[in-house]
């Protein structure tokens, strides 16, 4: 593959080599010193896997253009990869890249039922179940629309559903997405550059030059000879890392839980509420991420305050009034709904957090295996939801006791252990996310707080790395 890349104009390969590393497995090793921001590698436009190149192929292109409506970007790239892999001659350069790709992947769509059950109750569990069904439907559609129509190009023994899942996972785990100056987007696969592993300890450093069409990788930090060179996929939670890339990070500081808030258009006063949602930067259906650092975002409260407005509230409602508490009854109703909802979500997890921690400590799930990864997804989502529930409970208690004030209550308004609301307070020196009224309260609360404290504080330390 490297010889083909050099002949095609790739720059930087003489100072890099593929190597196996203890934690990440295969990756890219530096053979020289690089300063942060220095160009490490450039893959020219002509050898990138793109939808444009698939359509330009003299054999594949006409078949793709005959399909209406067109295939999705993912399906086009997956078909392109399988097409090249199936060719007995020609396409030598691209086939050398395909040969270098993994023969199998560990993303969640390949989990057995027992492995997936470890994360029952998580968003990953639900999405993976849906994905498996969707992949079967999409494959049947491809057979009917293109594979079956051009069996000389797509022999069905080389375009099975197993092959399709492999090709999709190749696109998910190795594809790079960029927004172009005209606000369109492009997804591409770059040979050799796709061998770089992820680390949250480096800056995002892969760039696409829209004028030349080249893909470049810059040094995300300083490197010396022998170091592994990384890229950064972005601040992704474990549920997405496992679904797309097939790995997780222990104590991932970016863990999150996405909640979907929706109101049917037939609900009372929907049109009036829709105007208020839009004025607040929301919509009648919103997906909002709860995170370790912001487990109950203001937009969740804004949305639900509007959703639960009655006729009398709407008659006097100001456009910008949903930024704070509307009235006590509305606020209590919203917060009680949140507490109940978070409790229900937590009860749906197949294995509770404490049991998962015990299982992982006892190596019930072999480290690095699929069940182990699924357990880490469940841990992360449960930690986020427990923080969200605690936040909602605190706000509800304040609202019911009359201690709340108009506007959002500060999460640092009370001692994390005893709920004392008058200062002075001391801030947790490690995560800086909670406060205590005394050293005694901090010591008492440490057993409950230590795991979340460690996860949050990880964000400011050296990033974990994995392929």
C-alpha positions in Angstrom: 0.0 0.0 0.0 2.8 2.5 0.9 4.4 2.1 -2.5 1.2 2.9 -4.3 0.5 5.9 -2.0 4.0 7.3 -2.7 3.6 6.8 -6.4 0.2 8.6 -6.2 1.7 11.7 -4.5 1.3 11.0 -0.8 3.7 13.0 1.3 5.2 12.1 4.7 5.2 8.3 4.5 9.1 8.1 4.7 8.9 9.4 8.3 6.1 7.1 9.5 5.5 3.4 9.8 2.7 1.0 10.7 3.4 -0.8 14.0 1.7 -2.7 16.7 1.2 -1.1 20.1 0.4 -2.7 23.4 -2.8 -0.9 24.2 -4.2 0.2 20.8 -3.0 -2.6 18.6 -2.0 -1.5 15.1 -1.2 2.2 14.7 1.2 4.6 13.1 4.7 5.3 14.6 6.7 8.4 14.1 10.3 8.1 12.8 11.2 11.7 13.5 10.5 14.7 15.7 7.3 16.7 15.1 6.2 20.0 16.7 2.5 20.5 17.4 0.8 21.8 14.3 3.5 20.6 11.9 2.2 18.7 8.8 2.7 14.9 9.2 1.0 13.4 6.3 -0.9 14.4 3.1 -3.1 12.0 1.1 -3.9 13.4 -2.4 -7.4 13.8 -3.6 -7.2 11.3 -6.4 -6.8 8.3 -4.1 -9.4 9.2 -1.5 -12.6 7.1 -1.2 -15.4 9.5 -1.9 -18.9 9.4 -3.4 -17.6 11.6 -6.3 -14.9 9.0 -7.1 -17.4 6.1 -6.9 -19.7 7.8 -9.4 -16.7 8.6 -11.7 -15.7 5.0 -11.9 -16.3 3.7 -15.4 -17.7 0.4 -14.3 -19.4 1.2 -11.0 -20.6 4.8 -11.8 -23.3 3.9 -14.4 -24.8 1.3 -12.0 -24.9 3.9 -9.2 -26.4 6.5 -11.5 -29.2 4.2 -12.5 -30.5 4.0 -8.9 -33.2 6.5 -8.1 -33.4 7.9 -5.5 -29.6 7.8 -5.2 -28.0 5.6 -2.5 -27.1 7.2 0.8 -23.5 8.3 1.3 -22.8 5.4 3.6 -24.3 2.9 1.2 -22.4 4.4 -1.8 -19.1 4.1 0.0 -19.8 0.7 1.4 -20.8 -0.5 -2.1 -17.6 1.1 -3.6 -15.4 -0.7 -1.0 -17.1 -4.1 -1.7 -16.9 -3.6 -5.4 -13.1 -3.0 -5.3 -12.6 -5.9 -3.0 -14.5 -8.2 -5.3 -12.5 -7.4 -8.4 -10.1 -10.0 -9.6 -8.0 -7.6 -11.6 -7.5 -3.8 -11.8 -7.9 -1.4 -8.9 -4.5 -2.6 -7.5 -3.9 0.5 -5.4 -7.3 0.6 -3.8 -7.3 -3.2 -3.4 -4.0 -2.9 -1.5 -5.8 -0.6 0.9 -8.8 -2.9 1.3 -6.3 -5.8 2.0 -4.9 -3.7 4.9 -8.3 -3.1 6.5 -9.4 -5.2 9.5 -11.1 -8.4 8.6 -13.6 -7.9 11.4 -14.9 -5.2 13.7 -16.1 -5.0 17.3 -18.8 -2.3 17.0 -22.0 -3.1 18.8 -23.9 -4.5 15.8 -21.6 -7.5 16.0 -22.4 -8.2 19.7 -24.2 -11.4 20.6 -27.5 -11.1 22.5 -25.8 -11.9 25.8 -23.1 -9.3 25.3 -25.6 -6.6 24.3 -27.8 -7.5 27.3 -25.0 -6.2 29.6 -25.9 -2.7 28.5 -29.7 -3.2 28.6 -31.4 0.1 29.4 -28.8 2.2 27.6 -29.4 4.3 24.5 -26.7 2.1 22.8 -28.9 -1.0 23.5 -31.9 0.6 21.9 -30.0 2.1 18.9 -28.1 -1.2 18.2 -31.4 -3.2 18.1 -32.8 -0.6 15.7 -29.6 -0.6 13.6 -29.6 -4.4 13.2 -33.2 -4.3 11.9 -32.4 -1.3 9.7 -29.3 -3.0 8.2 -31.3 -6.0 7.2 -33.9 -3.8 5.5 -31.3 -1.6 3.8 -29.4 -4.7 2.5 -32.7 -6.1 1.1 -33.2 -2.8 -0.6 -29.7 -2.8 -2.1 -30.2 -6.3 -3.5 -33.5 -5.3 -5.1 -32.3 -1.9 -6.4 -28.7 -2.5 -7.6 -27.0 -5.8 -6.5 -29.6 -8.0 -8.1 -29.9 -5.8 -11.2 -26.1 -5.9 -12.0 -24.9 -9.3 -10.8 -22.0 -9.2 -13.2 -20.7 -6.3 -11.1 -22.0 -7.4 -7.8 -21.8 -11.2 -7.5 -24.1 -12.0 -4.6 -21.7 -14.5 -3.0 -19.4 -11.5 -2.4 -22.1 -9.0 -1.5 -23.8 -10.9 1.3 -25.3 -9.2 4.3 -22.2 -10.2 6.3 -20.1 -8.4 3.7 -22.4 -5.4 3.8 -22.1 -5.1 7.6 -18.3 -5.2 7.3 -18.3 -2.5 4.7 -20.6 -0.3 6.7 -18.4 -0.7 9.8 -15.4 0.2 7.7 -17.2 3.5 6.7 -18.3 4.2 10.2 -15.0 3.6 11.9 -12.6 5.0 9.3 -14.6 7.7 7.6 -13.8 11.4 8.1 -16.5 14.1 7.8 -15.8 17.7 6.8 -18.0 20.8 6.2 -17.1 22.6 3.0 -17.0 26.4 2.5 -20.3 26.2 0.7 -21.8 24.6 3.8 -22.1 21.2 2.1 -20.3 18.3 3.6 -18.1 15.5 2.5 -17.3 12.1 3.9 -14.2 10.3 2.8 -11.8 7.5 3.7 -8.1 8.2 3.4 -5.7 5.3 2.9 -3.0 5.0 5.6 -4.4 8.1 7.5 -7.2 5.8 8.6 -4.7 3.7 10.5 -4.2 6.5 13.0 -5.7 5.7 16.4 -7.7 8.1 18.6 -6.5 9.9 21.6 -8.4 12.6 23.5 -4.9 13.9 24.6 -4.2 15.5 21.2 -5.8 18.3 19.4 -8.1 17.6 16.5 -5.6 17.6 13.6 -7.0 16.2 10.4 -7.9 18.8 7.8 -9.5 18.7 4.3 -8.4 21.3 1.8 -11.5 22.0 -0.3 -9.5 23.7 -3.1 -7.1 20.8 -3.7 -9.2 18.0 -2.3 -6.3 16.7 -0.3 -6.5 15.3 3.2 -3.7 16.3 5.6 -2.9 15.2 9.2 -1.1 17.7 11.5 0.7 16.9 14.7 -1.8 17.1 17.5 1.0 17.4 20.0 4.8 17.2 20.0 6.2 13.8 18.9 9.6 12.2 19.1 10.9 9.1 17.2 9.1 6.0 18.4 6.0 7.8 19.6 2.6 6.7 18.3 0.9 9.4 16.2 -2.7 10.0 17.0 -5.7 11.9 15.7 -8.7 13.0 17.8 -12.2 11.8 16.8 -13.7 14.5 19.0 -15.3 14.6 22.5 -17.4 11.4 22.0 -19.2 9.5 24.7 -18.7 5.7 25.1 -22.1 4.9 23.6 -21.1 6.4 20.3 -17.5 5.2 20.4 -18.6 1.6 20.8 -21.4 1.9 18.1 -19.1 3.5 15.5 -15.6 2.6 16.3 -15.8 -0.5 18.4 -14.0 0.6 21.6 -14.6 2.5 24.9 -12.6 4.7 27.2 -12.6 3.8 30.9 -13.9 6.7 32.9 -14.8 8.7 29.8 -15.3 12.3 30.8 -17.5 12.8 27.7 -20.1 10.2 28.7 -23.6 11.4 28.1 -27.2 10.4 27.8 -29.4 11.8 25.1 -33.1 12.4 26.0 -35.7 13.1 23.4 -38.4 15.6 24.3 -41.4 15.6 22.0 -45.0 17.0 21.8 -47.6 15.8 19.3 -49.1 18.5 17.1 -52.6 17.5 18.3 -51.7 18.5 21.9 -53.6 21.5 23.4 -52.2 24.9 22.4 -49.5 23.3 20.3 -49.2 26.2 17.8 -48.8 28.8 20.6 -46.2 26.6 22.4 -44.4 25.9 19.1 -43.8 29.7 18.7 -42.4 29.8 22.3 -40.1 26.8 21.6 -38.8 28.5 18.4 -38.2 31.8 20.3 -36.2 29.8 22.9 -34.1 28.2 20.1 -35.9 24.8 20.5 -38.5 22.9 18.5 -41.5 20.6 19.3 -39.1 17.6 19.1 -35.6 18.1 20.7 -32.8 15.8 21.5 -30.7 17.1 24.4 -27.5 15.6 25.8 -27.2 15.2 29.5 -23.5 15.2 30.5 -21.4 14.6 33.5 -20.6 18.3 33.8 -24.1 19.5 32.9 -26.5 16.7 33.8 -29.6 18.9 33.6 -29.2 21.5 30.9 -31.3 24.6 30.9 -32.9 23.7 27.6 -34.5 20.7 29.2 -36.2 23.0 31.8 -37.1 25.5 29.1 -38.7 22.9 26.9 -40.8 21.3 29.7 -41.9 24.7 31.2 -43.4 25.6 27.8 -44.9 22.1 27.3 -46.8 22.3 30.6 -48.2 25.8 30.2 -51.9 26.0 30.6 -54.4 28.4 29.0 -54.1 31.0 31.7 -50.2 30.9 31.6 -50.3 31.4 27.8 -52.5 34.4 28.0 -49.9 36.4 29.9 -46.8 34.6 28.6 -43.9 36.8 27.4 -41.7 35.4 24.6 -38.5 35.5 26.8 -40.2 34.4 30.0 -39.3 30.7 29.7 -35.7 31.4 30.5 -36.6 31.3 34.2 -39.3 29.9 36.5 -42.8 30.7 35.2 -44.7 30.0 38.4 -44.4 27.6 41.3 -47.0 25.1 40.2 -45.5 24.9 36.7 -42.0 24.4 38.1 -43.0 21.7 40.6 -44.8 19.9 37.8 -41.8 20.0 35.5 -39.3 18.9 38.2 -41.5 16.1 39.5 -41.9 14.8 35.9 -38.1 14.9 35.5 -37.5 13.1 38.8 -40.0 10.4 37.9 -38.6 10.1 34.4 -35.0 9.7 35.6 -36.1 7.1 38.2 -37.9 5.2 35.4 -34.9 5.3 33.1 -32.5 4.1 35.8 -34.8 1.2 36.8 -34.8 0.0 33.2 -31.0 -0.7 33.3 -30.5 -4.5 33.3 -27.6 -4.3 35.8 -27.4 -1.5 38.3 -24.3 0.6 38.6 -22.9 -0.8 41.9 -23.3 -4.4 40.6 -21.5 -3.5 37.3 -18.6 -2.0 39.3 -18.3 -5.2 41.3 -18.4 -7.3 38.2 -15.7 -5.3 36.5 -13.5 -5.3 39.6 -13.9 -9.1 39.7 -13.2 -9.5 35.9 -16.6 -11.1 35.4 -16.4 -9.5 32.0 -13.0 -10.2 30.4 -11.2 -6.8 30.1 -11.3 -5.5 26.5 -14.1 -7.9 25.5 -17.5 -6.9 24.1 -19.3 -7.4 27.4 -16.7 -5.4 29.2 -17.2 -2.6 26.7 -20.9 -2.8 27.1 -20.6 -2.5 30.9 -18.6 0.7 30.5 -21.3 2.2 28.4 -23.9 1.3 31.0 -21.7 2.8 33.8 -21.3 6.1 32.0 -25.0 6.5 31.2 -26.1 5.5 34.7 -23.7 8.0 36.3 -25.1 10.8 34.1 -28.7 9.9 34.9 -28.0 9.7 38.6 -26.5 13.2 38.5 -29.5 14.4 36.5 -31.9 12.9 39.0 -30.1 14.4 42.0 -30.1 17.8 40.3 -33.8 17.5 39.7 -34.5 16.3 43.2 -32.6 19.3 44.7 -34.4 21.8 42.5 -37.7 20.1 43.4 -37.0 20.2 47.1 -36.1 23.9 46.8 -39.2 24.7 44.8 -41.6 22.9 47.2 -40.0 24.4 50.3 -40.3 27.9 48.9 -36.5 28.4 48.9 -36.3 28.8 45.1 -36.1 32.1 43.4 -37.3 33.2 40.0 -34.8 31.9 37.5 -32.7 28.7 37.5 -31.3 27.6 40.8 -27.5 27.3 40.9 -26.2 23.7 41.2 -23.6 25.1 43.7 -26.2 26.6 46.0 -26.1 23.9 48.6 -23.7 21.4 50.3 -23.6 18.2 48.3 -23.8 16.1 51.6 -26.2 17.9 53.9 -28.0 20.3 51.6 -27.1 23.3 53.7 -27.8 26.5 51.7 -25.9 29.1 53.7 -22.1 29.6 53.3 -19.2 29.7 53.5 -18.6 26.7 51.3 -15.5 24.8 50.2 -15.1 23.6 46.6 -14.0 20.0 45.8 -10.4 20.6 44.8 -10.3 17.8 42.3 -13.3 18.1 40.1 -14.5 21.5 41.1 -18.1 20.4 40.5 -19.6 20.2 44.0 -19.3 22.2 47.3 -19.3 21.3 51.0 -20.1 23.4 54.0 -17.4 21.6 56.2 -14.5 19.2 55.8 -16.6 16.7 57.7 -19.3 16.7 55.0 -16.7 16.3 52.3 -15.3 13.2 54.0 -18.7 11.7 54.6 -19.8 12.3 51.0 -16.6 11.0 49.4 -17.7 7.4 49.1 -20.6 8.5 47.0 -18.8 11.2 45.1 -15.4 9.6 44.3 -16.3 7.8 41.1 -18.0 10.8 39.4 -15.2 13.1 40.8 -12.6 10.9 39.1 -14.5 10.8 35.8 -15.0 14.6 35.7 -11.4 15.4 36.7 -10.1 13.1 34.0 -11.2 15.7 31.4 -8.4 18.0 32.5 -5.7 15.3 32.6 -4.0 13.3 29.9 -6.5 11.9 27.5 -7.0 8.1 27.0 -6.3 6.6 23.7 -7.7 3.7 21.7 -8.5 2.5 18.2 
